[in-house]
């Protein structure tokens, strides 16, 4: 008997016992296995409890959010923030010292546990709000497989142009900054639809390969290592369609991860010189060098990859990714010299969001670095983050206002707010993958910077996304969907007599 087609074997179809799929239950099993392995290795570390307990958090988080209709992008939101926390315990292996044995002392250990608890709280908030979403109909779940690959490529090109226009518009007027920022990631939806269509139908693979390669290469020409985005989005697409898991798929996943790590190490090894070449300064984020000069530099470094200190790049990537020490510095500062006033961080965030710039043109521009200096007494010129602003992150800001464990209430409110917005889009009358893709755009816009995102920016991004995309869903999506549906809706030509 022949196997069922990929479309029929997609998400939410009752699974045969012999078939393993990339879904929440599979991830729970994988992360339980990883957690057990880390627990077995923990006695060899300087912080065995922190090492073992932190390694089990992904399994706990997957169990909390593991509902059949939970958007796949929630996995990215939770795991990305966990990884930024757990990277600090891995740093202790490289440093040869315990969590509390470094510059910030025992506060690093406290910050580590507070952040792990915050990640679990976020997962709990999404479970409470999104745990009982109604399942899609078979027609809604498979609707996007009717669309032509070439039309999805055109959609990708159109949204890419729109994203570039939004980026330029945001730079022209501060009043347009937030709404245009919400639009900048619109092409993520088009990419997601392309990926899920290919994974479910097997059609359009060449288009996807070309687009994927283009996204990786173009990601290197900016300043913020956007090359990794397309890897993440493809992985989420595979999760969304509950792709069948085989040994070959496992090998491909290892290769996928290895390529991503190598690219990240390469970028870490060259980004300091590249940013100076691109901007002509160690402090500016405005690109001045031509595209040809930037591509030429990156090509030259890639051809001379043996001249990169890969060990140093690996350590630099690790300490840059781990975002616990800044939280630890906030703990030390606030306990020695508490921030005056009650709930200042939340008050400033709500005030900033409720005062749109087109009505309040004199509203001050958000400065993450100013908050960093005020709350952590940090040096904004530190070289480990040259060319970028520094934020203490929304978790640390919640600690400043509410302490621990009170900060978990603030984290839960943020998670529930984000989950409510996701729920709104997941319950619209749209093809299921369009709903999943819209929530992916949403999650990527608020989770791209992980725990580094400040409280005002987090709340503002959630609010602005809802306002902008609710209008798109109401007035823009129907026209685009009608255009994508036109080949399927067109009547088929009657067979000619020669073929009768």
C-alpha positions as a LaTeX table, in Angstrom:
\begin{tabular}{lrrr}
\hline
Residue & $x$ (\AA) & $y$ (\AA) & $z$ (\AA) \\
\hline
Unk1 & 0.00 & 0.00 & 0.00 \\
Unk2 & 1.35 & 3.42 & $-0.93$ \\
Unk3 & 1.93 & 6.04 & 1.77 \\
Unk4 & $-0.37$ & 9.00 & 2.04 \\
Unk5 & 0.60 & 12.26 & 0.38 \\
Unk6 & 2.40 & 14.96 & 2.42 \\
Unk7 & $-0.73$ & 17.11 & 2.38 \\
Unk8 & $-2.84$ & 14.35 & 3.88 \\
Unk9 & $-0.12$ & 13.58 & 6.42 \\
Unk10 & 0.10 & 17.19 & 7.63 \\
Unk11 & $-0.68$ & 18.72 & 11.00 \\
Unk12 & $-3.59$ & 17.64 & 13.16 \\
Unk13 & $-4.43$ & 14.52 & 11.16 \\
Unk14 & $-4.68$ & 11.55 & 13.54 \\
Unk15 & $-1.28$ & 9.90 & 13.49 \\
Unk16 & $-0.53$ & 6.27 & 12.90 \\
Unk17 & 1.39 & 4.64 & 15.72 \\
Unk18 & 4.45 & 4.01 & 13.55 \\
Unk19 & 4.73 & 7.61 & 12.35 \\
Unk20 & 6.82 & 10.13 & 14.30 \\
Unk21 & 6.22 & 13.79 & 13.66 \\
Unk22 & 7.96 & 17.01 & 14.57 \\
Unk23 & 5.37 & 18.24 & 17.06 \\
Unk24 & 5.09 & 19.25 & 20.69 \\
Unk25 & 5.02 & 15.70 & 22.05 \\
Unk26 & 8.15 & 14.88 & 20.07 \\
Unk27 & 9.92 & 17.98 & 21.39 \\
Unk28 & 9.00 & 17.13 & 24.97 \\
Unk29 & 10.60 & 13.71 & 24.55 \\
Unk30 & 13.70 & 15.21 & 22.93 \\
Unk31 & 14.18 & 17.84 & 25.61 \\
Unk32 & 13.54 & 15.34 & 28.41 \\
Unk33 & 16.33 & 13.26 & 26.91 \\
Unk34 & 18.59 & 16.31 & 26.68 \\
Unk35 & 17.71 & 17.27 & 30.25 \\
Unk36 & 18.53 & 13.79 & 31.55 \\
Unk37 & 21.87 & 13.85 & 29.72 \\
Unk38 & 22.74 & 17.26 & 31.18 \\
Unk39 & 21.73 & 16.06 & 34.64 \\
Unk40 & 24.12 & 13.13 & 34.26 \\
Unk41 & 26.91 & 15.52 & 33.29 \\
Unk42 & 26.10 & 18.08 & 35.99 \\
Unk43 & 28.34 & 16.56 & 38.72 \\
Unk44 & 31.32 & 17.46 & 36.52 \\
Unk45 & 30.41 & 21.18 & 36.60 \\
Unk46 & 30.90 & 23.85 & 39.25 \\
Unk47 & 27.15 & 24.50 & 39.53 \\
Unk48 & 25.56 & 21.04 & 39.23 \\
Unk49 & 22.08 & 22.07 & 40.37 \\
Unk50 & 21.92 & 25.11 & 38.11 \\
Unk51 & 23.32 & 23.08 & 35.21 \\
Unk52 & 20.83 & 20.24 & 35.61 \\
Unk53 & 17.74 & 22.29 & 36.46 \\
Unk54 & 18.37 & 24.75 & 33.64 \\
Unk55 & 18.70 & 21.87 & 31.22 \\
Unk56 & 15.22 & 20.60 & 32.12 \\
Unk57 & 13.47 & 23.97 & 31.58 \\
Unk58 & 12.89 & 23.42 & 27.81 \\
Unk59 & 11.07 & 20.15 & 28.54 \\
Unk60 & 8.90 & 21.88 & 31.15 \\
Unk61 & 8.20 & 24.76 & 28.78 \\
Unk62 & 7.30 & 22.43 & 25.90 \\
Unk63 & 4.96 & 20.51 & 28.20 \\
Unk64 & 3.24 & 23.75 & 29.21 \\
Unk65 & 2.74 & 25.12 & 25.69 \\
Unk66 & 2.32 & 21.71 & 24.05 \\
Unk67 & $-1.28$ & 21.97 & 22.90 \\
Unk68 & $-2.41$ & 20.77 & 19.44 \\
Unk69 & $-3.35$ & 24.24 & 18.21 \\
Unk70 & $-0.63$ & 26.29 & 19.93 \\
Unk71 & 1.14 & 28.43 & 17.29 \\
Unk72 & 4.49 & 26.92 & 16.42 \\
Unk73 & 6.24 & 30.28 & 16.76 \\
Unk74 & 5.65 & 30.22 & 20.53 \\
Unk75 & 8.35 & 27.53 & 20.64 \\
Unk76 & 10.82 & 30.06 & 19.23 \\
Unk77 & 9.80 & 32.74 & 21.72 \\
Unk78 & 10.31 & 30.45 & 24.72 \\
Unk79 & 13.43 & 28.59 & 23.57 \\
Unk80 & 15.25 & 31.72 & 22.39 \\
Unk81 & 14.92 & 33.37 & 25.80 \\
Unk82 & 15.84 & 30.15 & 27.61 \\
Unk83 & 18.95 & 29.82 & 25.44 \\
Unk84 & 20.09 & 33.34 & 26.31 \\
Unk85 & 19.82 & 32.36 & 29.97 \\
Unk86 & 21.33 & 28.89 & 29.81 \\
Unk87 & 24.27 & 30.16 & 27.77 \\
Unk88 & 25.55 & 31.73 & 31.00 \\
Unk89 & 25.95 & 28.34 & 32.68 \\
Unk90 & 27.87 & 27.16 & 29.61 \\
Unk91 & 30.10 & 30.20 & 29.96 \\
Unk92 & 31.17 & 28.96 & 33.38 \\
Unk93 & 32.68 & 25.91 & 31.68 \\
Unk94 & 34.80 & 28.15 & 29.46 \\
Unk95 & 35.72 & 30.52 & 32.31 \\
Unk96 & 36.48 & 27.77 & 34.78 \\
Unk97 & 34.53 & 29.50 & 37.52 \\
Unk98 & 31.11 & 29.13 & 39.14 \\
Unk99 & 28.14 & 31.39 & 38.44 \\
Unk100 & 28.80 & 33.35 & 41.60 \\
Unk101 & 32.57 & 33.44 & 41.20 \\
Unk102 & 32.85 & 36.19 & 38.61 \\
Unk103 & 32.80 & 39.97 & 38.55 \\
Unk104 & 29.20 & 40.34 & 39.74 \\
Unk105 & 29.46 & 37.67 & 42.43 \\
Unk106 & 26.42 & 35.80 & 43.77 \\
Unk107 & 24.04 & 38.13 & 41.90 \\
Unk108 & 24.79 & 36.25 & 38.68 \\
Unk109 & 23.43 & 33.07 & 40.19 \\
Unk110 & 20.35 & 34.90 & 41.43 \\
Unk111 & 19.76 & 36.49 & 38.02 \\
Unk112 & 20.12 & 33.09 & 36.36 \\
Unk113 & 17.40 & 31.53 & 38.52 \\
Unk114 & 15.12 & 34.57 & 38.19 \\
Unk115 & 15.39 & 34.41 & 34.39 \\
Unk116 & 14.71 & 30.67 & 34.27 \\
Unk117 & 11.60 & 31.25 & 36.39 \\
Unk118 & 10.56 & 34.05 & 34.01 \\
Unk119 & 10.84 & 31.76 & 30.97 \\
Unk120 & 8.59 & 29.16 & 32.64 \\
Unk121 & 6.15 & 31.96 & 33.59 \\
Unk122 & 5.97 & 33.10 & 29.96 \\
Unk123 & 5.19 & 29.55 & 28.87 \\
Unk124 & 2.49 & 29.32 & 31.53 \\
Unk125 & 0.90 & 32.58 & 30.34 \\
Unk126 & 0.66 & 31.28 & 26.77 \\
Unk127 & $-0.79$ & 27.99 & 28.02 \\
Unk128 & $-3.51$ & 29.82 & 29.98 \\
Unk129 & $-4.53$ & 32.09 & 27.09 \\
Unk130 & $-3.96$ & 29.84 & 24.06 \\
Unk131 & $-4.36$ & 26.38 & 25.52 \\
Unk132 & $-7.86$ & 25.79 & 24.17 \\
Unk133 & $-7.88$ & 27.24 & 20.69 \\
Unk134 & $-10.42$ & 25.52 & 18.42 \\
Unk135 & $-8.88$ & 23.12 & 15.90 \\
Unk136 & $-8.91$ & 24.12 & 12.23 \\
Unk137 & $-11.14$ & 22.49 & 9.69 \\
Unk138 & $-9.51$ & 20.25 & 7.11 \\
Unk139 & $-10.23$ & 22.87 & 4.43 \\
Unk140 & $-8.62$ & 25.67 & 6.45 \\
Unk141 & $-5.58$ & 23.59 & 7.32 \\
Unk142 & $-4.83$ & 22.67 & 3.71 \\
Unk143 & $-6.06$ & 25.82 & 1.99 \\
Unk144 & $-2.60$ & 27.27 & 1.29 \\
Unk145 & $-1.54$ & 24.12 & $-0.59$ \\
Unk146 & $-3.82$ & 25.27 & $-3.46$ \\
Unk147 & $-1.63$ & 28.30 & $-4.17$ \\
Unk148 & 0.93 & 28.33 & $-6.97$ \\
Unk149 & 4.66 & 28.47 & $-6.01$ \\
Unk150 & 5.32 & 31.28 & $-8.47$ \\
Unk151 & 2.55 & 33.36 & $-6.90$ \\
Unk152 & 4.11 & 32.87 & $-3.47$ \\
Unk153 & 7.44 & 34.07 & $-4.89$ \\
Unk154 & 5.70 & 37.19 & $-6.23$ \\
Unk155 & 4.15 & 37.70 & $-2.79$ \\
Unk156 & 7.59 & 37.39 & $-1.23$ \\
Unk157 & 9.05 & 39.96 & $-3.62$ \\
Unk158 & 6.18 & 42.36 & $-3.00$ \\
Unk159 & 6.42 & 42.12 & 0.77 \\
Unk160 & 10.21 & 42.50 & 0.56 \\
Unk161 & 9.80 & 45.79 & $-1.32$ \\
Unk162 & 7.17 & 46.87 & 1.19 \\
Unk163 & 9.55 & 46.04 & 4.06 \\
Unk164 & 12.30 & 48.16 & 2.53 \\
Unk165 & 9.88 & 51.05 & 2.00 \\
Unk166 & 8.70 & 50.75 & 5.61 \\
Unk167 & 12.28 & 50.85 & 6.84 \\
Unk168 & 12.99 & 54.05 & 4.92 \\
Unk169 & 9.69 & 55.61 & 6.00 \\
Unk170 & 10.52 & 54.88 & 9.64 \\
Unk171 & 13.79 & 56.79 & 9.23 \\
Unk172 & 12.05 & 59.78 & 7.65 \\
Unk173 & 9.64 & 60.48 & 10.50 \\
Unk174 & 9.77 & 59.51 & 14.16 \\
Unk175 & 5.96 & 59.47 & 14.19 \\
Unk176 & 6.03 & 56.63 & 11.65 \\
Unk177 & 8.70 & 54.65 & 13.48 \\
Unk178 & 6.55 & 52.14 & 15.36 \\
Unk179 & 3.86 & 51.45 & 12.72 \\
Unk180 & 6.50 & 51.08 & 10.01 \\
Unk181 & 8.53 & 48.79 & 12.23 \\
Unk182 & 5.49 & 46.53 & 12.51 \\
Unk183 & 5.40 & 46.33 & 8.71 \\
Unk184 & 9.10 & 45.63 & 8.28 \\
Unk185 & 8.70 & 41.95 & 9.06 \\
Unk186 & 5.74 & 41.39 & 6.74 \\
Unk187 & 7.88 & 39.39 & 4.34 \\
Unk188 & 8.28 & 36.80 & 7.11 \\
Unk189 & 4.66 & 35.81 & 6.42 \\
Unk190 & 5.39 & 35.29 & 2.73 \\
Unk191 & 8.48 & 33.22 & 3.54 \\
Unk192 & 6.51 & 31.10 & 5.98 \\
Unk193 & 3.79 & 30.39 & 3.42 \\
Unk194 & 6.42 & 29.40 & 0.84 \\
Unk195 & 8.14 & 27.07 & 3.29 \\
Unk196 & 4.96 & 25.38 & 4.53 \\
Unk197 & 3.65 & 24.98 & 0.98 \\
Unk198 & 6.82 & 23.24 & $-0.17$ \\
Unk199 & 7.00 & 21.04 & 2.93 \\
Unk200 & 3.39 & 19.90 & 2.48 \\
Unk201 & 3.20 & 19.57 & $-1.31$ \\
Unk202 & 6.79 & 19.06 & $-2.46$ \\
Unk203 & 6.27 & 21.71 & $-5.17$ \\
Unk204 & 8.42 & 24.82 & $-5.58$ \\
Unk205 & 11.58 & 23.50 & $-3.95$ \\
Unk206 & 13.86 & 25.35 & $-6.38$ \\
Unk207 & 12.16 & 28.65 & $-5.64$ \\
Unk208 & 12.57 & 28.11 & $-1.92$ \\
Unk209 & 16.25 & 27.18 & $-2.28$ \\
Unk210 & 16.97 & 30.36 & $-4.22$ \\
Unk211 & 15.04 & 32.56 & $-1.79$ \\
Unk212 & 16.66 & 30.87 & 1.21 \\
Unk213 & 20.16 & 31.46 & $-0.17$ \\
Unk214 & 19.32 & 35.06 & $-1.04$ \\
Unk215 & 18.03 & 35.72 & 2.49 \\
Unk216 & 21.21 & 34.29 & 4.02 \\
Unk217 & 23.52 & 36.31 & 1.78 \\
Unk218 & 21.56 & 39.56 & 2.07 \\
Unk219 & 21.41 & 39.11 & 5.84 \\
Unk220 & 25.17 & 39.50 & 6.04 \\
Unk221 & 25.16 & 42.90 & 4.34 \\
Unk222 & 23.39 & 44.62 & 7.26 \\
Unk223 & 24.66 & 45.27 & 10.78 \\
Unk224 & 22.50 & 42.97 & 12.89 \\
Unk225 & 23.24 & 39.45 & 11.59 \\
Unk226 & 19.81 & 38.98 & 9.97 \\
Unk227 & 21.10 & 35.89 & 8.15 \\
Unk228 & 19.91 & 33.68 & 11.02 \\
Unk229 & 16.27 & 34.74 & 10.60 \\
Unk230 & 15.54 & 32.52 & 7.61 \\
Unk231 & 16.93 & 29.46 & 9.42 \\
Unk232 & 14.58 & 30.10 & 12.33 \\
Unk233 & 11.59 & 30.72 & 10.07 \\
Unk234 & 12.16 & 27.51 & 8.11 \\
Unk235 & 12.37 & 25.52 & 11.34 \\
Unk236 & 9.11 & 27.02 & 12.57 \\
Unk237 & 7.47 & 26.15 & 9.24 \\
Unk238 & 8.54 & 22.52 & 9.69 \\
Unk239 & 7.02 & 22.55 & 13.17 \\
Unk240 & 3.81 & 24.15 & 11.91 \\
Unk241 & 3.17 & 21.41 & 9.33 \\
Unk242 & 4.17 & 18.67 & 11.79 \\
Unk243 & 6.61 & 17.27 & 9.26 \\
Unk244 & 7.30 & 13.55 & 9.39 \\
Unk245 & 10.48 & 12.83 & 11.38 \\
Unk246 & 12.85 & 10.29 & 9.88 \\
Unk247 & 16.52 & 9.42 & 10.24 \\
Unk248 & 17.27 & 11.51 & 7.15 \\
Unk249 & 15.37 & 14.41 & 8.65 \\
Unk250 & 17.46 & 14.07 & 11.81 \\
Unk251 & 20.71 & 14.20 & 9.83 \\
Unk252 & 19.47 & 17.20 & 7.87 \\
Unk253 & 18.58 & 18.97 & 11.10 \\
Unk254 & 22.09 & 18.41 & 12.45 \\
Unk255 & 23.55 & 19.83 & 9.22 \\
Unk256 & 21.11 & 22.77 & 9.39 \\
Unk257 & 22.21 & 23.54 & 12.96 \\
Unk258 & 25.91 & 23.12 & 12.12 \\
Unk259 & 25.68 & 25.55 & 9.19 \\
Unk260 & 23.86 & 28.08 & 11.36 \\
Unk261 & 26.52 & 27.84 & 14.08 \\
Unk262 & 29.39 & 28.18 & 11.59 \\
Unk263 & 27.77 & 31.25 & 10.04 \\
Unk264 & 27.21 & 32.74 & 13.50 \\
Unk265 & 30.85 & 32.13 & 14.42 \\
Unk266 & 32.03 & 33.65 & 11.14 \\
Unk267 & 29.88 & 36.72 & 11.72 \\
Unk268 & 31.15 & 37.08 & 15.28 \\
Unk269 & 34.73 & 36.87 & 14.08 \\
Unk270 & 34.38 & 39.62 & 11.46 \\
Unk271 & 31.56 & 41.86 & 12.68 \\
Unk272 & 33.80 & 44.37 & 14.49 \\
Unk273 & 35.85 & 45.18 & 11.39 \\
Unk274 & 32.81 & 44.87 & 9.13 \\
Unk275 & 30.76 & 47.38 & 11.11 \\
Unk276 & 33.63 & 49.85 & 11.10 \\
Unk277 & 33.96 & 49.43 & 7.33 \\
Unk278 & 30.21 & 49.72 & 6.77 \\
Unk279 & 29.61 & 52.74 & 9.01 \\
Unk280 & 33.03 & 54.39 & 9.15 \\
Unk281 & 32.64 & 54.59 & 12.94 \\
Unk282 & 32.64 & 52.46 & 16.08 \\
Unk283 & 29.47 & 54.13 & 17.37 \\
Unk284 & 27.20 & 54.85 & 14.39 \\
Unk285 & 24.64 & 52.40 & 12.99 \\
Unk286 & 24.20 & 54.26 & 9.70 \\
Unk287 & 25.66 & 52.34 & 6.75 \\
Unk288 & 27.88 & 54.48 & 4.51 \\
Unk289 & 29.95 & 51.97 & 2.56 \\
Unk290 & 28.65 & 50.75 & $-0.79$ \\
Unk291 & 27.12 & 47.30 & $-1.17$ \\
Unk292 & 30.04 & 46.26 & $-3.37$ \\
Unk293 & 32.59 & 47.20 & $-0.71$ \\
Unk294 & 30.66 & 45.34 & 1.97 \\
Unk295 & 30.22 & 42.21 & $-0.12$ \\
Unk296 & 33.87 & 42.36 & $-1.18$ \\
Unk297 & 35.03 & 42.50 & 2.43 \\
Unk298 & 32.84 & 39.57 & 3.52 \\
Unk299 & 33.88 & 37.51 & 0.50 \\
Unk300 & 37.54 & 38.15 & 1.21 \\
Unk301 & 37.20 & 37.11 & 4.84 \\
Unk302 & 35.26 & 33.99 & 3.84 \\
Unk303 & 38.01 & 32.97 & 1.41 \\
Unk304 & 40.58 & 33.53 & 4.15 \\
Unk305 & 38.57 & 31.80 & 6.87 \\
Unk306 & 41.73 & 30.21 & 8.30 \\
Unk307 & 42.80 & 33.68 & 9.48 \\
Unk308 & 39.78 & 33.94 & 11.81 \\
Unk309 & 40.40 & 32.96 & 15.42 \\
Unk310 & 37.48 & 30.54 & 15.68 \\
Unk311 & 38.06 & 29.81 & 19.36 \\
Unk312 & 37.95 & 33.48 & 20.24 \\
Unk313 & 34.87 & 33.92 & 18.05 \\
Unk314 & 33.13 & 31.05 & 19.83 \\
Unk315 & 33.79 & 32.58 & 23.24 \\
Unk316 & 32.73 & 36.04 & 22.06 \\
Unk317 & 29.50 & 34.60 & 20.66 \\
Unk318 & 28.80 & 32.82 & 23.93 \\
Unk319 & 29.30 & 35.85 & 26.17 \\
Unk320 & 27.37 & 38.06 & 23.74 \\
Unk321 & 24.46 & 35.65 & 23.64 \\
Unk322 & 24.30 & 35.11 & 27.40 \\
Unk323 & 22.40 & 38.00 & 28.91 \\
Unk324 & 22.54 & 37.28 & 32.64 \\
Unk325 & 25.43 & 39.46 & 33.83 \\
Unk326 & 23.60 & 42.70 & 33.01 \\
Unk327 & 20.62 & 41.53 & 35.06 \\
Unk328 & 23.07 & 40.68 & 37.86 \\
Unk329 & 24.51 & 44.18 & 37.76 \\
Unk330 & 20.98 & 45.59 & 38.04 \\
Unk331 & 20.36 & 43.47 & 41.14 \\
Unk332 & 23.52 & 44.78 & 42.79 \\
Unk333 & 22.83 & 48.41 & 41.99 \\
Unk334 & 19.16 & 48.35 & 42.97 \\
Unk335 & 19.75 & 46.64 & 46.30 \\
Unk336 & 22.47 & 49.14 & 47.22 \\
Unk337 & 20.76 & 52.24 & 45.79 \\
Unk338 & 17.10 & 51.48 & 44.96 \\
Unk339 & 15.41 & 53.31 & 42.10 \\
Unk340 & 13.31 & 56.16 & 43.57 \\
Unk341 & 9.56 & 56.08 & 43.00 \\
Unk342 & 7.18 & 53.18 & 42.69 \\
Unk343 & 6.78 & 51.15 & 39.50 \\
Unk344 & 8.74 & 53.67 & 37.43 \\
Unk345 & 9.62 & 51.22 & 34.64 \\
Unk346 & 6.02 & 50.13 & 34.11 \\
Unk347 & 4.78 & 53.71 & 34.46 \\
Unk348 & 7.26 & 54.96 & 31.86 \\
Unk349 & 6.39 & 52.08 & 29.52 \\
Unk350 & 2.62 & 52.59 & 29.72 \\
Unk351 & 3.01 & 56.36 & 29.42 \\
Unk352 & 5.18 & 55.99 & 26.34 \\
Unk353 & 2.76 & 53.62 & 24.64 \\
Unk354 & $-0.36$ & 55.68 & 25.41 \\
Unk355 & 1.16 & 58.86 & 23.99 \\
Unk356 & 1.43 & 58.33 & 20.21 \\
Unk357 & 4.11 & 60.49 & 18.70 \\
Unk358 & 1.83 & 62.07 & 16.09 \\
Unk359 & $-0.20$ & 63.54 & 18.98 \\
Unk360 & 2.79 & 64.14 & 21.27 \\
Unk361 & 5.64 & 65.15 & 18.90 \\
Unk362 & 7.81 & 66.30 & 21.82 \\
Unk363 & 7.76 & 62.85 & 23.44 \\
Unk364 & 11.37 & 61.84 & 24.16 \\
Unk365 & 12.90 & 59.07 & 22.10 \\
Unk366 & 13.40 & 55.78 & 23.94 \\
Unk367 & 17.01 & 55.28 & 24.99 \\
Unk368 & 17.92 & 51.78 & 26.15 \\
Unk369 & 21.42 & 52.98 & 26.93 \\
Unk370 & 20.13 & 55.70 & 29.27 \\
Unk371 & 18.13 & 53.08 & 31.20 \\
Unk372 & 21.21 & 50.82 & 31.26 \\
Unk373 & 23.31 & 53.59 & 32.80 \\
Unk374 & 20.58 & 54.49 & 35.30 \\
Unk375 & 19.67 & 50.98 & 36.47 \\
Unk376 & 22.97 & 49.13 & 36.12 \\
Unk377 & 25.48 & 51.98 & 36.40 \\
Unk378 & 26.99 & 50.49 & 33.28 \\
Unk379 & 29.52 & 51.84 & 30.83 \\
Unk380 & 27.71 & 52.41 & 27.52 \\
Unk381 & 31.00 & 52.35 & 25.59 \\
Unk382 & 31.91 & 48.76 & 26.48 \\
Unk383 & 33.46 & 47.13 & 23.44 \\
Unk384 & 31.60 & 43.84 & 23.67 \\
Unk385 & 28.54 & 45.58 & 22.25 \\
Unk386 & 30.13 & 48.14 & 20.00 \\
Unk387 & 27.87 & 49.62 & 17.39 \\
Unk388 & 24.66 & 48.67 & 19.19 \\
Unk389 & 22.60 & 50.08 & 22.04 \\
Unk390 & 22.57 & 48.33 & 25.41 \\
Unk391 & 19.41 & 47.37 & 27.27 \\
Unk392 & 19.00 & 45.80 & 30.70 \\
Unk393 & 16.01 & 43.89 & 29.30 \\
Unk394 & 12.39 & 43.68 & 30.35 \\
Unk395 & 13.05 & 40.98 & 32.96 \\
Unk396 & 15.51 & 43.18 & 34.84 \\
Unk397 & 13.13 & 46.14 & 34.57 \\
Unk398 & 10.38 & 44.04 & 36.15 \\
Unk399 & 12.77 & 43.14 & 38.96 \\
Unk400 & 13.49 & 46.83 & 39.60 \\
Unk401 & 9.77 & 47.55 & 39.98 \\
Unk402 & 8.58 & 44.39 & 41.72 \\
Unk403 & 11.54 & 42.47 & 43.08 \\
Unk404 & 11.46 & 38.69 & 43.22 \\
Unk405 & 9.11 & 36.82 & 43.09 \\
Unk406 & 6.88 & 39.83 & 42.38 \\
Unk407 & 8.55 & 40.30 & 39.00 \\
Unk408 & 6.96 & 37.04 & 37.82 \\
Unk409 & 3.55 & 38.74 & 38.00 \\
Unk410 & 4.83 & 41.40 & 35.59 \\
Unk411 & 6.27 & 38.72 & 33.30 \\
Unk412 & 2.94 & 36.87 & 33.33 \\
Unk413 & 1.07 & 40.07 & 32.39 \\
Unk414 & 3.41 & 40.64 & 29.44 \\
Unk415 & 3.07 & 37.03 & 28.33 \\
Unk416 & $-0.72$ & 37.10 & 28.65 \\
Unk417 & $-0.90$ & 40.39 & 26.71 \\
Unk418 & 1.17 & 38.91 & 23.89 \\
Unk419 & $-0.86$ & 35.69 & 23.96 \\
Unk420 & $-4.14$ & 37.61 & 23.73 \\
Unk421 & $-2.90$ & 39.36 & 20.59 \\
Unk422 & $-1.81$ & 36.00 & 19.17 \\
Unk423 & $-5.22$ & 34.55 & 20.04 \\
Unk424 & $-6.96$ & 37.34 & 18.15 \\
Unk425 & $-5.14$ & 36.50 & 14.93 \\
Unk426 & $-5.41$ & 32.74 & 15.44 \\
Unk427 & $-9.21$ & 33.04 & 15.60 \\
Unk428 & $-9.72$ & 35.12 & 12.43 \\
Unk429 & $-11.50$ & 33.58 & 9.46 \\
Unk430 & $-8.31$ & 32.89 & 7.52 \\
Unk431 & $-6.49$ & 29.83 & 6.19 \\
Unk432 & $-4.77$ & 28.15 & 9.12 \\
Unk433 & $-1.23$ & 28.71 & 7.87 \\
Unk434 & $-1.96$ & 32.39 & 7.28 \\
Unk435 & $-2.97$ & 32.60 & 10.94 \\
Unk436 & 0.20 & 30.73 & 11.98 \\
Unk437 & 2.30 & 32.95 & 9.72 \\
Unk438 & 0.78 & 36.15 & 11.08 \\
Unk439 & 1.54 & 35.05 & 14.63 \\
Unk440 & 5.08 & 34.19 & 13.51 \\
Unk441 & 5.50 & 37.77 & 12.26 \\
Unk442 & 4.17 & 38.96 & 15.61 \\
Unk443 & 6.41 & 36.71 & 17.69 \\
Unk444 & 9.48 & 37.50 & 15.61 \\
Unk445 & 8.87 & 41.24 & 15.96 \\
Unk446 & 8.76 & 41.03 & 19.77 \\
Unk447 & 11.16 & 38.14 & 20.38 \\
Unk448 & 13.89 & 38.78 & 17.82 \\
Unk449 & 16.01 & 40.55 & 20.45 \\
Unk450 & 15.09 & 38.05 & 23.17 \\
Unk451 & 15.51 & 39.08 & 26.78 \\
Unk452 & 17.35 & 42.21 & 25.66 \\
Unk453 & 14.12 & 43.94 & 24.63 \\
Unk454 & 13.17 & 46.74 & 26.99 \\
Unk455 & 9.79 & 46.92 & 28.71 \\
Unk456 & 8.53 & 50.01 & 26.80 \\
Unk457 & 9.60 & 48.53 & 23.47 \\
Unk458 & 8.01 & 45.19 & 24.30 \\
Unk459 & 4.63 & 46.68 & 25.24 \\
Unk460 & 4.79 & 49.18 & 22.40 \\
Unk461 & 5.62 & 46.52 & 19.82 \\
Unk462 & 2.76 & 44.29 & 20.98 \\
Unk463 & 0.28 & 47.18 & 20.87 \\
Unk464 & 1.41 & 48.56 & 17.52 \\
Unk465 & 1.46 & 45.15 & 15.87 \\
Unk466 & $-2.14$ & 44.56 & 16.90 \\
Unk467 & $-3.24$ & 47.94 & 15.54 \\
Unk468 & $-1.41$ & 47.65 & 12.23 \\
Unk469 & $-2.11$ & 43.99 & 11.47 \\
Unk470 & $-5.73$ & 44.07 & 12.55 \\
Unk471 & $-6.18$ & 46.67 & 9.79 \\
Unk472 & $-4.24$ & 44.51 & 7.34 \\
Unk473 & $-6.36$ & 41.47 & 8.20 \\
Unk474 & $-9.51$ & 43.50 & 7.67 \\
Unk475 & $-8.61$ & 45.36 & 4.48 \\
Unk476 & $-5.40$ & 43.93 & 2.99 \\
Unk477 & $-5.46$ & 40.18 & 3.51 \\
Unk478 & $-8.77$ & 39.55 & 1.66 \\
Unk479 & $-7.43$ & 41.08 & $-1.56$ \\
Unk480 & $-4.16$ & 39.19 & $-1.42$ \\
Unk481 & $-5.90$ & 35.91 & $-0.61$ \\
Unk482 & $-8.34$ & 36.41 & $-3.48$ \\
Unk483 & $-5.39$ & 36.93 & $-5.81$ \\
Unk484 & $-3.64$ & 33.78 & $-4.54$ \\
Unk485 & $-6.88$ & 31.77 & $-4.90$ \\
Unk486 & $-7.55$ & 32.76 & $-8.49$ \\
Unk487 & $-5.87$ & 29.71 & $-10.18$ \\
Unk488 & $-7.80$ & 27.27 & $-7.97$ \\
Unk489 & $-11.03$ & 29.16 & $-8.57$ \\
Unk490 & $-10.59$ & 29.31 & $-12.36$ \\
Unk491 & $-12.69$ & 26.73 & $-14.25$ \\
Unk492 & $-10.70$ & 23.98 & $-15.90$ \\
Unk493 & $-10.72$ & 23.92 & $-19.69$ \\
Unk494 & $-12.73$ & 21.15 & $-21.31$ \\
Unk495 & $-10.55$ & 18.42 & $-22.83$ \\
Unk496 & $-10.03$ & 18.71 & $-26.59$ \\
Unk497 & $-11.50$ & 16.14 & $-28.98$ \\
Unk498 & $-8.03$ & 14.88 & $-29.75$ \\
Unk499 & $-7.74$ & 13.74 & $-26.16$ \\
Unk500 & $-11.22$ & 12.19 & $-25.89$ \\
\hline
\end{tabular}
